[in-house]
Amino acid sequence: MIELVASAGSAVQVGCGSRVIRVEHAFIGGEVVRIDCESEGASIDGVDARADVTLGSDFSSLAPGNVTLTFTGCSGHVATFRERWL
C-alpha cells in the first residue's frame, strides 16, 4: 500500500525502475491518494479512482532485496510492504 499527499497538479506517480503507477486527476493539493498494488486499485480521499489510473501503469510485484521508489506530484508519502508467499 502506498499513500501519497498530492500536490496541486495533474498527476501523482510512483516509479520503480522503468515501471510506474500514475494517477491522473485535477489535484488542488492535499488530497490523500492510496495505491493498492495487491488489488491494482487506487482511491482519492477514500473515493474509488481506478478510472484515473493510466493504462500504462504497472502494478507488478517488487523484486526481493533493496528497492528504490521514486515519487512525483506529491508533498509526502508512506509506503508499506507486506511479504507474500507465492
Secondary structure, 3 states (H helix, E strand, C coil): CEEEEECCEEEEEEEECCEEEEEEEEECCCCEEEEECCCCEEEECCEECHHHECCCCCCCCCCCCCCCCEEECEEEEEECCCCCCC
